[in-house]
Amino acid sequence: MWGLVPLFWPLLKPAGALEILAHRMVWSLVLVGLVLLVMRRWAWAGELIRQPRKLALITVAATVITVNWGVYIWAVNSGQVVEASLGYFINPLVTIAMGVLLLKERLRPAQWTAVGIGFAAVLVLAVGYGQPPWISLTLAFSFATYGLVKKKLNLGGLESLAAETAVQFLPALGFLLWLGSRGDAAFGAHGAGHAALLAATGVVTALPLICFGAAAIRVPLSTLGLLQYLAPVFQFLLGVWYFHEAMPPERWAGFALVWLALTTLTWDALRTARKNRSEALRLAVQAQATAPVPPREPAA
């Protein structure tokens, strides 16, 4: 669903990116609110209100994801799907770099190699574009920041989305009402079908996140990490073969370096996971072998 979403945003024209973004915020809260109402999962809201630190983190998360959503919608509708896909390709590398800089995490040699290759890719693309790939970098850094905040927040996916869209709701609704008062709103001005598509932004936003939250507790983390590469792969293929965006040699070179970095990162992650499983199994066998044998009870 995330990989195919570039096909959806152009259907909302002539609505501008800001109006689409505002509808996405408003209708996402409506949909998530209905889901929570059906599931009767409201206890977390009262606890959240009594925790100012978590409320501050929710506000930060809502702010950075607003930037991410807005830039992505604008990029797709302005014919820059390939560069948008690059943002999600380099996002894992940015996440690792932020872990080192902000969380003082230590990297393995292969991870350092992947980050270095990723940095080289950005330089190659910057030379090719004549400027840094700002769309890609904005998407990557905003989503990496969002992930970092969510890690500290430790709130369920559905609940977190509800809280974030609750923060976004009033500004978004105010913007839509302001557009309507000026006669510039696209909602309702282009027929019921177009209005329904704008309302469907809530489904397009919430449904993949709900599925992702459900998968996160059922699928091994290593598999989940690999599956997340599918979205930018689909977006890249759509940009090249459906939207017919240009791919000059320097852009191919930059993408090739990014894919090399991700291959290195994935190989290291799988190797480390296999090594950790083997070590855990060895320790379990050792513990079982050295465990004291309980004394046998005397026969009656």
Disulfide bonds with the S-S distance in Angstrom:
none
